């Protein structure tokens, strides 16, 4: 009997050990993939050196071993010699996570995205025209000064008022030419891409039966507007602290959108708000399927959006399947992000040309049902704060990326950085800026 108990305990120990190793490897692969992707994009898109990236961006995986291949333009990472992953850079399409055979295959793919951006420079106006200059500087300057224990790492602040550039400031090592990560601000770019499809008559907001994969169950009742409002009812775990739907989708899956499409229904469409990066990648998959060719899809956001409004530095990155990771992976300069915000401020019109459908900006910034004043249509709201302008809406990304659009003040505020260990309080930041207006 005692021997049986001992064997039982030993068996359980082995089981838990195997499970622990398995979980640890999953976590290590996600951490390694994160490191490969971040370093690849920061190095080959943003032009930053490894030590700078390691010091300021790899706080979550400081123990990752990194190797940059300048010739083949790949970055490999491993955790304690295990869980080796690779990201490959391709001109115009950014960095993509891939295993070794796929990395070689991706490099052989001929991806051509012609760029012909309009030249657009915001007219500059003295900040004193609109603001108490000293008071404004007193609000913004402290965000560039870091407490080593709780670094804000503000990299850029840009303010556009009445179409004029009235404030522009960059952190050490950054400039107006620096391409900076948008993280989940990319979701708002996906909103714009959907808007373009609606303008073209290829999609409409109340459209259902969106995907063949969903036609045989209740998912056929999910409308396009439900996806934009993050109220699809699909089950998806948005957790970045452990292996989850979000981390597997972004850092392990071959096709982010296809992964998310497999999500099962949990609530009725439109019934419950739940923020999900999977939703944005489902939208990208829906967009891609409207095009006759993959090349046409890849060119679409550049020809119809970025180049039209002068976002010359914008790089939207794709997964291994060639679909844009519309939840998370886009780089652009601070002024590019400001142009994006200004487009919405101008109801989707640029230089007299209607880019987005009439009323799309208003729809995008209108509070969605069941979000308690927090969300609109792939933009965030701040309606829970009584001091924050009720009509304002925000493209919001991880580590403190924000484009705040304030129609009632005819104003766009961009803040970009790499804040960790704390949240960057953008609502308070923008409120304090508004208090310095004359």
Phi, psi and omega in degrees: 000313180297322179295321179297320179296317180298316179296323178297315179297318179298318179298315179296321179299316179297316180301311181295325179294315179297315179298319180296318179295317180299315179296317180298321178293319177301316180295318181296319179296321178293316178297318179294318178297318178302313182296315180300314183294313182297313182295318180302310183292315181296326183278308188274334177267311186270348176074026181265154181273155186303315184296324177294317179296315181298319183291324190249341188239339185260033180299333182282335181224062184293343184266004181289137173271130187238136174229123178256124176259101184291331182287308182271356179055055175233158174231129177245147181220152174212158177248110182052041178079358180247170173056053180286133179226162183223141171239137183244136179262135173231133183304129176089341183237359173077210187253142182227132176287136181204153171282174188302310179298319181293324179301317178295320179294317180298322181296334181278341179293136181264100181257116179239118175239097181299138178241132176215062185290142173294151175273116179228121174238126177298133171298142183261141177228145178301136180299333181294344177295326186245331190237158162286104190304315182295319180294320178297315179297326179293334177281316190274318186306316181300337180286345177267353180256118189264140164275119183307330182280332182222071187289136175272325180048051173294130182251335179199142169226128178228136176235127175248125180231127182053035179080002181255142172281110184248347178208135179208122181214143182231149176286167181302128180091359181238158181209182180294346178267354183288127175273124187239146184292138178263341188046234188286358168297340176300331177301322179290331173292322174299322174305314181296321179295321175297317179302320177297320178293323176294317179300323181281354181079012180274339176221158170217155193300323183269007182295135176241189183052051190283334185220140177303327181297341187253001190288341186258011176212187187295349178294343177297341182271358177288124179266159178304319181294330175297319179294316180296328180272004183057043179226043181289335185086001181283145178278125181202130183264110180264080184224125182253005181269355183201169173303123185208180176304314184296313183288323177295319181297312186283326191242357179229328185287147177287322183229107186299315182295317179298320177302312185290329180300332181285353180302139184268154179290139178239324178231168174289144178304136179082356186276325188219134174278129172212118182290124185215121175294333177301324181300316181294325180283333169298316178300319178296321179294321177297316179299312183302322184288355177273353185256144180289330181225154178295322180299319179297320178296314182297322181285337190310302184293334180284311183289325188260345184230291188301310183289331180296324186251010174083022176278067188293334182269359186291134174225114178260125189261147184251160175272186184296333180280350180093011177262137179298137177277082190286001176269334202209335195245089174212140176244146175195162176284164178300321179290328173299313179297325177295321177298320179299314178298320181295326177302317179289324178298331182263024178055036175078013180254138180222124181051039177083354180258132177281114179270308180258157181301149176302131181085355181296320180298317179297315176301315184296330183261005181270131183307132180275157178297147171068014180256004178055040176078011185262333192224154175239238179244087185064022167227155176266159175242166175234029186295344178288344179258116186295337181273344184278137181306129186296333183270357182288148173215159198223128163279124194229126181231158178310147177068017172091041174263128183214135163239110182259122183253121185235088183303319184293340177251002182049056194212144175233133177238123178250129172228125179234145180187196176219069184274127178219160183084353179196165175269142170276120185277086184291325179300313179296317180301311181292319176303318180293324175296316182297329179293343180268359177295144178283000000 
